[in-house]
Amino acid sequence: MSDIEIAQQANMKPIIGLVKEHYGIEAEHLDPFGHYKAKISLEYINSLTDKEDGKLILVTAISPTPAGEGKTTTTVGLGDAMNRLGKKTIMCLREPSLGPCFGVKGGAAGGGYAQVVPMEDINLHFTGDFHAIGVAHNLLSALIDNHIHHGNELDIDPRRIQWKRVVDMNDRALRNIIVGMGGVANGYLREDGYDIVVASEVMAILCLSTSRTDLKERLGRIVIGYKSDKMTPVYARDLNAHGSMAALLKDAIKPNLVQTLENNIAIIHGGPFANIAHGCNTVTATKTALKLADYVVTEAGFGADLGAEKFVDIKCRMSGLKPSAVVLVATIRALKFHGGINKEDLNRENLAAVEKGFANLERHYRNITEHYGLPCVVCINHFTFDTDAEIALLQQKCAALGANCIVSRHWAEGGQGAVDLANAVVNIVDNREPGCSYVYDENLSLWDKIETIATKLYGAAGVTASAKVKAQLAVWDADYGTFPICMAKTQMSFSTNPTVKGAPSGHTVEIRDVRLANGAGFIVAIAGDMMTMPGLPKIPAAERIDIDDDGRISGLF
């Protein structure tokens, strides 16, 4: 059966009763969205402050390929397996974006028998968080143009406005637009553009905020542009926008509770992309789970060079979170792809390609253990086409690296198929103090931080940028020099060229642009041709998605 067919046959339990059964949370602390989704109140979350934290486990992956790696599937399977072992475990996931759901990537609720449900709801609108983020972002956009239209008391330079608009869809036609056409009644004629919602600074702010007060303060710090002197920043608070923006996010800030196919609790909240944003679910969700459970399994987006690095250098650095271990997900098929095999030939045994592609896994593993300072278990997410010889070769290569490599069959068998993986992870986290290392010191210059990431993690020989970009970073060093860097880079390669597979070295990373995310508290460095508004492929996933007269959805993966 397809993922959606498996999900539609799930024996779901009403979420209110399930949460009380597992964690003793009374219905008065939950806001239900139908029978199987609910938000948990911030007031209840605040009541957990004095409880001891559980252990935090991060699931990441090798560089993504069209063959798929199954990071969310592994997160769910591992969490289900740990619960089978009697380990009180909650999974913390990101919310899917409609852009990739209807584009190339598909949904993000897991797969096979390791899924979170209700799958259709989670992938399509869910509890409206992304809608609220998009509206809050676009409210600020409207207030900016409205202020200029009505006299521009703040002396905003229309040519130096930094704040675009957003939509939760891949729509390349909106990357660059002209607004204010049709005469003076429609505002000031100027260039503008759209990003996808998951690239919005409002999304990053929601994911890093710790309270409603913190959320509103961060929203007020957003730099929307500069005055006509080209030097003085204009903040969202100067437009009195932050209060109304925070009001639109009053429910979005509350974490969402759902369940797995095995009726274990998962929290799904927030969803910035890892290649154009920081790629982690909300700090609030993770910290809440750590208070409720003894173990928390969470994911970071794409490969360990992107999501995992930002998990450590942005999320953990800002929040004080201390992970205990990492699971690095790989598939035989993906390694063969990194070994130079075409997608059409990945189901055929090819030991040479596995060996060649192993270079990608090795670099990610070394980055995790040497630069993030975390113990790592390699998970082979098993596919039916994997041969015994290929698995044996991968395990042999991992053993030579000093890595514990576990074959996991959670896609086909659910939690039972990941019990060996769960045992390996528990054995690590129960025998070490939580903690990690940051890739760079916060007191380095912004340029040095970018160089450190590129040379340490990507294997680059160096970094280049225009004089304008370097000058901008030098100016920001005075006021924002301690900010972490959020690299916006292709997820498909260690380089900035998505077609370069394996573990390239000696390449140059070009920083094309830099953006200040003052409310979120980081600097975005855009490397290569990375787009903050993706486009749809020639045959988008939207073409296969349908609904029948009974309301049953098909084609959603």
N, C-alpha and C positions, 0 to 999 in steps of 0.2 A: 504494500500500500504506500501511497505518497504520504508525505509528512502531514498534510492537511487532513487526509482520510484517517490517519492514526489519531490525530488530535480530535477529530469530530466524534470518534468512538470512545473518548476518554470518560472514565467514571469520575467526573468532578464532584466535589463536595461543596456545599455552600460555604463561602469564605468566612463568614462571621463565626460559624460554629467551628470551622477548622482552626482558625487562629486562636480561639479560646481553648480548644482541645490541646493544641501544641504549646501555647505560650501563656495561657490564662488571661488574655486580653479581653475585657468586657466589650460588648457591642457599643456602649456609649462612647468609646474612644475611636470608633471606626466610622468612616463615611462610605457606605456601600454604593457601588456603581453596578446595579443589577445584582445577580446572585453570586458571581464568581470573581469580582474585583472589588477592592476597597482601598481607601486611603486611611492612613493612620494619623491621628492628630498630633500636632507639635507639642501640645500640652502633655500628652501621655509620654511622648519621647523625652521631654524635659524631666519627667518624673523618674527616669531611669539613670540619671547622672551618676549616682553613687554606686551603681552596679559594676562589678568587675568586667573588664572586656574579655571577649573570647579571642581565639587565634584567627589571624587573617591570612588567607591563601589566595595568591594571584594566579589566574590562568591566562597565559599569553600564547603566542604561536610563532612559527617561522614566517618568513615573508610570504604573504598571500599569493595564491595562484588561481587560475580559473578552475583547477581541480577541486578546490575547497579544502579547508583544514579542519573545520568543525570546533572552533573555540567555544562558542556558546553551548553547543551540544555536549562538549566535554565538561564545561562548568556545571551543567545540569546533571549529567551522568555521575560526576564525582560527588556532587552534593547528595544525590539520591543514595549512592553507595555508602557514604559516610553515615547517613541516617539508618541504613540497613545494619550498619555495625554498632548501632546504639549511640552514635556520636551526634549530639544535638546540633544540627547544621542548617544554616540559611544560605541561600544563593542570592547574590546581588548582581543584577544585570542592567544593561543599558536599554532604553526604549528604542524601538526601531523607528527609522525615518521613512516617510512615504516615498522620498526620492529614490533610494536604492531598492525599495520594495517593488516599485513599478519599473525600475531600471534594469541593472545587471545583477546586483548582489542578492536580491530577494529579501525575504523577511529575516527576523533575528530572534526567533523564539526557540532555537534549538532544532533538533531533527530526529527522525526515527522514533525510538522509544525513550529518548532523553529530551523532552520538550517541556516548556511552560505553557499553560493553557489558562483561559481560552485563546487559542492561537490566532484566530481571525481578528478578535478584538484587539489583542496586543499589537498586531501588525497594522491594523487599520484604525487610526484615531485614538485607540486605547481610552484613557480618561481625559483626553483633551489637553494634556500638558503642552504638547508642541504647538497646538493652536494658540494657547495662552501666551507662550513665549513669542510666537510670531506677531501676535497682535500688540503685545507690549513693545516689541522692537519697532513695529511700524507706527505705533502711536508717537514715539519719539521722532521718527522720520517726519510725520505730519506736523508735529509741533515746531520742528526746525523750519520747514518751508512756510508755515503759517506766521512764525515770528518775523521772518524776512519780508513776507508780503505786507505785514502791518507796520512797517517802518524800520525794522531791524535795529531796535534800541541797543542791542548787545554788540552791534557793529560786527556781525558774523560775516566773514569773507565767503561769498557763495562758491568761490573757486577752491576753497580750502576745507570744504565740508568733508569729513571723514566717514560719516555715518550713512551707509547704504540702506536699502530696503531688503526684506527677506521673504521667501516663500518656501514651503516644505515640499518642493518638487524639483526634479532635475529639469531645468528649462534654460538651455543655452541662449535663447533669444533675449533673455532678460539681463545678461551679463553687463551690457552697456546700453543705457537708454537716455533719452532726453525727457525731462519733466518740465511742466509749466508752459507747454505749447497751447496755442489757441487764444492768446491775448493776455493782457495784464490781469484780468479777472481770475485767471487760473494760476497765478503765482509768478515766480521768477524763473525765467528760462535758464536751465543749467543742465550739465551732464550729471547722470546718476547711474545707478546699477543695482542689481539684486545679488545677494548671496543666498545659499540654502540655509534654512533655519538652524541646522546643526552647527553652522559656522558663526552664528550670531554670538556676540559678546554676552547678550542676555542669557543664552543657554549656558555659557561658561560660568557666568555669575551665579545662576541658579544652582549649578552643580557644585560650586565652591562655598556657597553661603551656609552659615550655621544657624541663622535665626531670621525672623522677619526684619528685625532691626538691621542686621548685617546685610541682608538682601537690599533693603532700601538705601543704605549708605553706599553700597557698592554701585547700585544703579545711578546714584547721584554723581559718582566719580567718573562716569563714562565721559571721555573726551569726544565731543561731536564734531569739532573743527577748531578753527582759529580765527581770531579777529583780523581786521584789515592790516594790522602791523605785522602779520604773518608769524608772530611769536607767542602771543597770549592765547592760551587754550580757553575754549568755551566748554563748560561741563553741562551734563544733563540737568544738574541741580540749578544751574543758572536759568533754565527754562521752566523751573518748577515741575519737571516731568517725572521725577523719581517716585513721588507719592502715588500718582495714578498708575504708573507702571507696576509698582509693587502691589497695588490693589488688584490689578489684572492677574497677578501671579499668586493670589492668596490661597488658592487650592493647589496650584501646580507645585508649590514648595513642599507639599505633604507627600511622603513616599507612598508608592502603590504596592499593595499586597496581592499576589496571585498564588497559584500552586503548580506543581509539576504533575506529570502523568501519574506519579506515585503518591500524590497528595501530600507532598512536602511543601513548606512555605518558601516562596521566592519574593524578593523585593525588586521591582523594576522601576527605575527612576532616573530621569535625565538621559541625554544621549548625544553628547558632542562627538563628531567624527574624530578619529585619531590621526588622520592625515592632514586635516585642515583645522583641527581644534585639539583639545587635550584628551579626548577619547575615554573618559571614565564616567561611571555613574556618580550620583551625588554623594558628597561627603556625609550629608544627613542620613541617606539610606545606609551607607556602610557603617557609620557609627551606631545607628539604631540596631542594625543586625548584630553588631558586636556586643551590644548590651543584652540582647534577647537570647543569643545562642552561644554555645561553647566554641563553635567553629563557623567561620564565614568564608564562602568561596565566591570570589568576585572575578570579573574579567576586565581586561583593558583592550582597546581596539587594535585590530590589525596585528602586525608583527611586534616583536619585543624591542625593535629599534624605535618604534613610534609609541604605541599605547603604553607599553611597560615602562619606557623611559619617562614618559610624562606622568604616569602613575607615581613613580618614585620622585621625580624632580619637581613636579608641580603639586599633585594631590597630597602626597605624603609630607612633603616639605611644608606646605601651607597648613595642613590639618593636624600634624603630629601623629598620623597613622603609622603603625609599625608592622609591616608584613612579616610572616614567619617562613614562608616558602613560596616557590614558584613552580607551576606546571607548564612546561613548554610543549605545546601540541604540534605534532607533525603527522603527515600521512605519507605512505609509500608513494602514492601517486604524485603528491606535491614535490617530493624529493626528485622523482624522475623528471618532472617538469623543469626543476632547477638544474637538472643534469642535461637539459637540452632536448628532451623528448616532446614532440607535439602532443597536444591534448588528445587527439584521435588515437594515439598509440599508448596511452598511459595504462590501459588495462592488460597489456602484455608484459610478461616478465622481462626485466632488463636490469641486471645486477650492476652493469657498468654505469648506468644512469643514476642508480641509487647511490653508488659510491661517489660519483662526481657531484651530485646534488647535496650530499651530506655536508659540503662546505658551508652551505647556508645555515643549516642547523647548528653546526659547530660554532660559527661566529655568534649566533644568538645565545647559545649556551654559555660561551665565554663572557659575553657582555653581562649576562645575568649574574654569573658567579663571581666574576672579577671586578666588574664596574658597579653593579648594583649590590654586591655583597650578600647575595641571597642563595641558599641551597636550592637546587633545581632537580625536578624529576621530569624526564622526557616521556611523554605519552604518545604512543603510536595509536592514533585513532584508526581503528581497523576497518578496512573495506573488504568486501567479499572477493575482489580480484587480487588481493595481496597474496603472494606465494610464500610458502615456508622459507624458501631460500632467500627471498628479499628481506623478510623479517629477521631471519638469522643474521644476515649481513649487517643490517642496521643495528641490531643489538650488539654485535661484535664491535662495530665502529664506536658505539656509545660507550661500551665497556673500556675500550682503549682510551677514551676521553675522560674516563672516570665518572661517567654519568649513569645513573640508574634508569634503565629504559623499560617501560611497562607497556605491553600490548593491552589495549582496552577495547571492549566490544559493547560499549554502552549504547551505540546507535541501534544495534540489533537486539540487545538484551536488557536495556535500561540499567538501573542501578546495579543489578547483579553482575552485569558485564564489566563494571568498573571497580569491583571490590578489591582486586589486587592493587589498582592504582590508589584507592583510598587508604589501604593499609600502608603503602609506601609513604604517602603524604603524612598520615597521622604519626608514623614513626619518626619523621623529621620534626614536625612542629611541636610534638610533645617533649622533645629533647633538646630544644634550643630556645634562648631568649629571643623574642621578636626584635626586629631591627634591620635596617638596610643602610647602604652607603649611597650618597648622592654622586652623580657623575661629575659635577663641577661645584666649586665653592661659590656661594652667592656673592662674594665680594669681587670676583673677577669682573672685568668689563663685559658689556653685552657682546661685543665682537669676540672676545676670548671665550665666552660661553658657547657661542655658535661654533667656533673653531674646535673647541673641546668635544662637543657632540659629534661633529662631522669626522674628526680624525680618530677619536676613541671608538665610536660605535659603528660608523659607516665605513671605516677603512679608507677614508679620503686622504689624499696627499695635502689638500689645503682647501681654502674657501676664497671665493672671489665675490665682489660686489661693486656696483658703480660708486663713484665718488659721492653721489647724492645719498645713497643708502648708508655708506660709512659715516658721512657727516651727520645724518639723522641719528644714528646710534650714538655717536659721540655727544650730541646735544642731550639725548635722553639719559646718558650715563649720570648726569648731574642729579636728576630727580628720580629716576627709575632704575638706577644701576643695580640694585639688589633684586630686581624682578627676575624670575626664571624665564627661560626661552621656550616658546612653543613652536617647534619646527613644523612647517606646513610643507610636506614632501610626499611624493608618490609612495604608496604602500607596497608597490610591487617589487621594489629593488632597494638594496642598500645605497645605490646611486640615485641621482635625480632622473635617470632614464628608465622608465618602466619596463623596457624590453631587455635590460641587462639582468640576467639571472645569476644564481649562485651567490658568491661572496666576492664581488669586485673590490679591488684595491688600487690605490694610486690615482683615483679619479679626482676631479675637482667639483666641489659643490658650489653652484652659483646661487647667491641670495638675490633674488629679483626685486623683492620689496620687503619692507618691514612695517608692521602696524602695532600701535600702542593699544593694548586692552587694559586700560587703567582700572576699570571696575573689577575685572577678573583678577588683575594683578600680575599679568605676564606680557611679554613682548612676542608677537607672532612674526616669525621669519619665514618668508615664502621662498622656497627653493625650487629652482627650475621652472617648469611650465605648470606648476600646480594651480588648479582652478578652485576658487571658493564657491563657484556655481557649476556643478557637473552638468553634463548633457546626457541624454538618453542614447542607448545603443541603436543600431540599425533595426534590430528586432527586440523591442523592450518587453520586459516581463508583463507589462500591462496588457499586452495582446492576448495572453493566455488566461487571464483572470476573468471570471464570470460569476454570475449569480442566477439561480433558478427561481421559479415562482414560489417555492417554499422558503426562500431566503438562504438557501444553502450555497456557500461560496466554494468555487473550485479554482484550481490553477495557482493557488497561493503557496509559495515555498519559503 
